[in-house]
């Protein structure tokens, strides 16, 4: 290659990528690092950007509460966005990483608001202006801000789907909660299972079905509220279980492989995992907040591992060159950039062709949410220990499920644990003999095989 050709090639590349990078710049370039976050108070210091920028994401996804607007005055809302834009850490992020965004309630305009918010179109204009949505973007041609991007070449293609769960969402249904529920961080909303209630609205549902027919190797659903956690009274897809099931059914019907959910809103971080009939395992990685943090965590039976309370951001790292195949690493990092949650998921596990693993090791060690666990299986009889020698387990294995009783020095009660499709997870519940309430096993119990694949 001649010197002149090299100079012209370098000049052409610099012209193509002049200015801040955009998601559109990655149509033919593999993406290996996606960071994301939510709940960033524009009036607060935001030291977390130093850690985010040090991680060098290809793309950063804002999942809502990007500012705390809470206003019907669009001048006020624009001024609050300007405060975010003036943060040195945000300026550095914008200069080096492509930015994609959706919104939640506070930057939409009102706490917990849905379709009833009267300034949704004006708020959308402020959103589009701040995040510099191109004038020819299809996002400008329909109500709401849902959008998708295809990042990377075939064989290494990531589809980033950003849902809008505000513009069309039916108002929530409130309920009375007791002091005990408040102490347990249970929220004030009830479930709605009527046919009229919706999370996305029919136009967005139709658009989403079309998106899932696009070829992609990994599909990242970005949404402001959590998808997989079970109902706990706070805003989430669990508020409308028929809509949650509709999305699961849509993934199954379209045979869309490689789906991972990322979410925000909660003011804590966690990973949720669920298995549905006829579908590969689903993961929901929740990061919240960039600045805002609660003092406690609501219950979630689909949570795996421990949650994290502290300022944080989420990460998805894709090792396209891993053997025997690509690996997706789901992570949460703290304000100093230290990884506090990490889950390794082979991309082949997010596949309809994933074969169930029915092999049951006669004796195996598990990392459990109730401490280290040792299980022994002899026929259909299961015995074991957890959290030290004082915790004991006795149960019966039928199919993929173990039911029985646990005991420790302090208490005892029933449990139910089910093997995952890959055999390397146990998902379950437990209760206490002397507890009150209609649910005999209200608490989650998960475990991961120490030598497991995922």
C-alpha positions in Angstrom: 0.0 0.0 0.0 1.4 3.4 -1.0 1.9 6.3 1.4 -0.8 8.3 -0.4 -3.3 5.4 -0.2 -2.6 5.1 3.5 -3.1 8.8 4.1 -6.4 8.8 2.1 -7.7 5.7 3.9 -6.9 7.3 7.3 -8.6 10.5 6.2 -11.7 8.7 5.1 -12.0 6.8 8.3 -11.5 10.0 10.3 -14.2 11.7 8.3 -16.7 8.8 8.8 -16.1 8.9 12.6 -15.6 12.6 13.0 -17.2 14.0 16.1 -18.7 11.9 18.9 -19.4 8.3 18.0 -23.0 7.3 17.4 -24.7 3.8 17.5 -25.0 4.1 13.7 -21.2 4.0 13.5 -21.2 0.4 14.7 -23.3 -1.1 11.9 -20.2 -2.9 10.5 -17.9 -2.8 13.6 -18.2 -5.5 16.3 -19.4 -4.2 19.6 -17.8 -6.0 22.6 -18.6 -3.6 25.5 -22.0 -2.1 26.4 -22.4 -0.2 29.6 -25.6 1.2 31.0 -27.2 2.9 33.9 -30.2 4.8 35.3 -31.3 7.2 38.0 -28.8 10.0 37.7 -29.8 13.1 39.8 -28.7 16.1 37.7 -28.2 18.2 40.9 -25.9 15.7 42.5 -22.1 15.1 42.0 -21.7 12.2 39.5 -18.2 10.7 40.3 -19.3 7.4 38.7 -18.5 8.7 35.2 -14.8 8.3 36.0 -15.2 4.5 36.4 -17.6 4.3 33.4 -15.1 6.1 31.1 -12.2 4.0 32.4 -14.2 0.9 31.3 -14.2 2.3 27.7 -17.7 1.1 26.6 -18.4 1.1 22.8 -21.9 2.1 23.7 -23.5 3.5 26.8 -27.3 3.1 27.3 -29.3 5.4 29.5 -32.3 3.5 30.8 -34.3 6.3 32.3 -34.4 8.8 35.2 -31.5 10.3 33.2 -32.5 13.5 34.9 -35.1 14.2 37.6 -37.4 16.5 35.7 -40.8 16.0 37.3 -42.3 19.0 35.6 -44.8 20.1 33.0 -42.6 23.1 32.2 -40.4 22.2 29.2 -38.0 25.0 29.8 -37.3 23.7 33.3 -36.9 20.1 31.9 -34.4 21.3 29.2 -32.4 23.2 31.9 -32.1 20.0 33.9 -30.9 18.1 30.9 -28.4 20.9 30.4 -27.0 20.3 33.9 -26.4 16.6 33.0 -24.8 17.7 29.7 -22.4 20.0 31.5 -21.0 17.3 33.8 -17.4 16.7 32.8 -17.8 13.0 33.1 -20.8 13.0 30.7 -18.9 15.2 28.3 -16.0 12.7 28.3 -18.5 9.8 27.8 -20.1 11.5 24.9 -16.8 12.2 23.2 -15.7 8.5 23.4 -18.7 6.3 23.5 -21.9 6.1 21.4 -24.9 7.0 23.5 -28.4 5.5 23.3 -31.3 6.2 25.6 -34.8 5.6 26.7 -36.7 7.3 29.5 -38.4 6.5 32.8 -40.9 8.5 34.8 -38.9 11.3 36.2 -37.3 12.4 32.8 -40.7 11.6 31.1 -42.1 14.3 33.4 -44.0 12.9 36.4 -43.5 10.3 39.1 -44.8 6.8 38.0 -46.7 8.4 35.1 -47.9 6.6 32.0 -50.2 7.5 29.1 -52.1 10.0 31.3 -49.2 12.5 31.4 -50.3 15.5 29.3 -46.9 16.7 28.1 -45.6 13.5 26.6 -45.1 15.0 23.1 -43.3 18.1 24.4 -41.2 16.0 26.7 -40.2 13.8 23.7 -39.0 16.9 21.9 -36.7 17.8 24.8 -35.4 14.2 25.0 -34.7 14.1 21.2 -32.9 17.4 21.3 -30.7 16.6 24.2 -29.7 13.1 22.9 -29.2 14.6 19.4 -31.6 12.2 17.6 -30.9 12.6 13.8 -33.6 14.5 12.0 -34.2 11.6 9.6 -34.6 9.1 12.4 -37.7 6.9 12.3 -37.9 7.6 16.0 -39.3 11.1 15.1 -42.1 9.7 13.0 -44.2 7.9 15.6 -45.6 8.6 19.1 -43.3 7.5 21.9 -39.5 7.0 21.9 -39.1 3.2 21.2 -36.3 2.5 18.8 -33.7 -0.2 17.9 -30.2 -0.4 16.5 -28.3 -3.2 14.7 -24.7 -3.1 15.9 -21.9 -5.2 14.2 -21.6 -7.4 11.2 -23.4 -10.7 10.6 -22.1 -13.4 13.0 -21.3 -10.7 15.6 -24.5 -8.7 15.4 -26.1 -7.1 18.5 -29.6 -5.9 18.3 -30.3 -3.1 20.9 -34.0 -2.7 21.4 -35.1 0.3 23.5 -38.7 0.0 24.7 -40.9 2.9 25.9 -42.9 1.8 28.9 -44.2 5.3 29.7 -46.0 6.8 26.7 -48.6 4.1 26.3 -48.7 2.4 29.7 -52.0 2.2 31.4 -52.2 3.9 34.8 -51.2 1.7 37.8 -53.6 0.5 40.4 -52.8 1.5 44.0 -53.5 -0.6 47.1 -53.2 -0.2 50.8 -50.0 -1.5 52.4 -49.3 -2.3 56.0 -46.3 -1.2 58.1 -44.9 -4.7 57.8 -45.0 -4.4 54.0 -43.2 -1.1 54.2 -40.5 -2.6 56.4 -40.1 -5.3 53.8 -39.7 -2.8 51.0 -43.0 -3.9 49.4 -44.5 -1.3 47.1 -47.9 0.4 46.9 -49.2 -1.0 43.5 -51.4 -3.9 42.8 -51.5 -6.1 39.7 -53.7 -5.4 36.7 -54.7 -8.4 34.6 -57.6 -6.8 32.6 -57.5 -7.0 28.9 -57.5 -3.2 28.5 -54.3 -2.6 30.5 -51.0 -2.4 28.5 -47.3 -1.7 28.9 -46.5 -0.9 25.3 -49.6 -0.1 23.3 -50.6 -2.0 20.2 -48.4 0.1 17.8 -45.3 -0.6 19.8 -46.2 -4.3 20.1 -46.6 -4.6 16.3 -43.2 -2.8 15.8 -41.5 -5.1 18.3 -42.7 -8.2 16.6 -41.1 -6.9 13.4 -37.9 -6.2 15.2 -37.6 -9.7 16.5 -37.6 -11.0 12.9 -34.4 -9.2 12.2 -31.3 -11.5 12.1 -29.1 -11.0 15.2 -26.8 -13.0 17.4 -27.5 -11.2 20.7 -30.6 -9.1 21.4 -30.4 -6.6 24.3 -33.7 -5.3 25.5 -33.3 -2.0 27.2 -36.2 -0.9 29.4 -36.6 1.4 32.3 -38.5 -1.0 34.6 -37.6 -4.6 35.5 -39.0 -7.5 33.4 -38.2 -10.7 35.2 -38.6 -10.0 38.9 -41.8 -11.3 40.4 -44.5 -8.9 41.7 -43.4 -6.9 44.8 -45.6 -3.9 44.6 -43.2 -1.6 42.7 -43.3 -0.5 39.1 -42.4 -3.4 36.9 -43.7 -5.7 34.1 -45.1 -7.8 37.0 -47.8 -5.1 37.5 -49.4 -6.4 34.3 -48.7 -10.1 34.2 -50.6 -10.7 31.0 -48.3 -8.1 29.3 -45.2 -9.8 30.7 -46.5 -13.2 29.4 -47.2 -11.6 26.1 -43.6 -10.7 25.6 -42.4 -14.1 26.7 -44.8 -15.6 24.2 -43.7 -13.3 21.5 -40.0 -14.3 21.9 -41.1 -17.9 21.8 -43.3 -17.5 18.8 -40.8 -15.5 16.7 -37.9 -17.9 17.7 -35.8 -14.8 18.6 -32.7 -16.2 20.2 -30.0 -14.5 22.3 -32.4 -12.2 24.3 -31.0 -10.5 27.4 -32.9 -7.8 29.4 -31.3 -4.7 31.0 -33.3 -2.5 33.3 -33.1 0.3 35.9 -35.4 2.2 38.2 -35.0 0.3 41.4 -32.1 2.1 43.2 -30.3 -1.2 43.7 -28.6 -3.6 41.3 -29.3 -7.3 40.8 -29.5 -10.2 38.3 -32.7 -12.0 37.8 -33.0 -15.4 36.0 -36.1 -17.3 34.9 -36.9 -20.3 32.9 -40.2 -20.6 30.9 -41.5 -23.7 29.1 -40.2 -24.0 25.6 -37.7 -21.2 26.0 -34.0 -20.8 26.8 -33.1 -19.2 30.2 -33.8 -15.4 30.4 -31.7 -12.9 32.3 -32.5 -9.4 33.5 -29.5 -7.3 34.6 -30.7 -4.3 36.6 -28.4 -1.3 37.3 -29.7 1.5 39.5 -28.6 4.1 40.3 -25.8 6.1 38.9 -26.4 8.4 41.9 -29.6 7.3 43.6 -29.5 4.4 46.1 -32.1 3.0 48.5 -31.5 1.7 52.1 -33.0 -1.7 51.3 -34.0 -4.1 48.6 -37.5 -5.5 47.7 -38.0 -9.2 47.5 -37.5 -11.0 44.2 -37.7 -14.8 43.9 -36.0 -14.7 40.5 -32.9 -12.9 41.9 -29.7 -15.0 41.6 -26.8 -14.2 43.9 -26.8 -11.1 46.1 -28.1 -7.6 45.2 -25.9 -4.6 45.4 -26.7 -1.4 47.3 -24.5 1.5 46.2 -24.0 3.7 43.2 -23.4 1.4 40.2 -23.4 0.9 36.5 -24.1 -2.2 34.4 -21.9 -3.9 31.9 -22.3 -6.4 29.1 -19.0 -7.7 27.7 -19.1 -10.0 24.7 -16.1 -12.3 24.0 -16.7 -13.1 20.4 -13.5 -15.1 20.2 -14.1 -17.4 23.2 -13.9 -21.2 22.6 -16.0 -23.2 22.0 -18.2 -20.2 21.3 -19.0 -16.5 22.2 -19.6 -15.7 25.9 -21.7 -12.9 27.3 -20.5 -11.5 30.7 -23.1 -9.6 32.7 -21.7 -7.3 35.3 -22.3 -4.6 37.8 -19.5 -2.2 38.8 -19.4 0.2 41.7 -18.5 3.9 41.8 -14.8 2.9 41.9 -15.1 0.5 38.9 -14.9 -2.6 41.1 -17.0 -5.5 39.7 -19.5 -6.4 42.4 -21.7 -8.7 40.4 -20.6 -11.0 37.5 -22.4 -13.7 35.6 -20.9 -15.6 32.6 -23.5 -16.8 30.1 -22.4 -18.8 27.0 -24.3 -17.4 24.0 -25.1 -20.9 23.0 -27.3 -21.1 26.2 -29.5 -18.4 24.8 -30.6 -20.8 22.0 -33.8 -22.7 21.4 -31.6 -25.7 20.5 -30.2 -25.8 24.1 -30.4 -29.4 25.2 -31.6 -30.0 28.8 -28.9 -31.5 31.1 -30.6 -34.3 33.1 -27.3 -35.6 34.6 -27.4 -35.2 38.4 -24.0 -35.5 40.1 -24.3 -37.8 43.1 -22.5 -35.2 45.3 -22.0 -31.6 44.3 -21.0 -28.2 45.9 -23.2 -25.2 45.2 -22.9 -21.5 45.9 -26.2 -20.7 47.5 -28.1 -17.6 48.5 -28.2 -19.2 52.0 -24.5 -20.0 52.0 -22.3 -22.7 50.6 -24.4 -25.9 50.0 -23.5 -29.5 49.6 -26.1 -31.9 48.1 -26.0 -35.6 47.8 -28.5 -37.6 45.6 -29.1 -41.3 46.0 -32.0 -42.5 43.9 -34.8 -40.1 44.7 -33.5 -39.2 48.2 -31.6 -35.9 48.7 -29.6 -34.9 51.7 -27.3 -32.0 52.3 -25.9 -29.1 54.3 -25.9 -25.4 53.8 -24.4 -22.3 55.5 -22.2 -24.5 57.6 -22.7 -27.9 59.2 -25.7 -26.7 61.3 -27.9 -26.2 58.3 -29.3 -29.5 57.0 -31.5 -30.5 54.0 -33.7 -33.6 53.6 -35.8 -34.0 50.4 -37.1 -36.1 47.6 -36.2 -35.6 43.9 -39.1 -36.0 41.4 -38.3 -35.0 37.8 -36.3 -31.8 38.1 -37.6 -30.7 41.5 -36.5 -31.3 45.0 -39.1 -30.8 47.8 -38.4 -31.3 51.5 -37.5 -29.6 54.7 -34.5 -27.6 55.9 -33.3 -27.0 59.5 -30.8 -24.8 61.2 -30.1 -23.9 64.9 -32.5 -21.0 64.7 -35.5 -22.3 62.6 -36.8 -24.8 60.1 -39.3 -25.1 57.3 -40.2 -26.3 53.9 -38.3 -25.8 50.6 -38.6 -26.4 46.9 -35.7 -26.3 44.5 -35.8 -27.0 40.7 -32.8 -27.8 38.5 -32.3 -25.4 35.5 -32.3 -26.5 32.0 -28.5 -26.6 31.9 -28.3 -28.3 35.3 -26.0 -25.7 36.8 -28.7 -23.7 38.6 -31.2 -24.4 41.3 -34.2 -22.0 41.5 -36.5 -22.3 44.5 -38.2 -21.0 47.5 -38.3 -21.7 51.3 -40.5 -20.8 54.3 -40.4 -21.1 58.1 -42.7 -23.4 60.1 -43.9 -20.7 62.5 -44.4 -17.9 60.0 -47.7 -16.1 59.3 -49.2 -15.4 55.9 -50.9 -17.2 53.0 -47.7 -18.2 51.2 -45.9 -21.1 53.0 -42.6 -20.4 51.1 -42.4 -16.6 50.5 -38.6 -16.3 50.2 -36.3 -17.1 47.3 -33.5 -19.7 47.4 -31.1 -20.0 44.4 -27.9 -21.9 44.0 -25.2 -22.2 41.3 -23.1 -25.3 40.7 -19.5 -24.3 41.5 -18.3 -26.1 38.4 -21.3 -25.0 36.3 -21.3 -23.7 32.8 -23.2 -20.5 33.5 
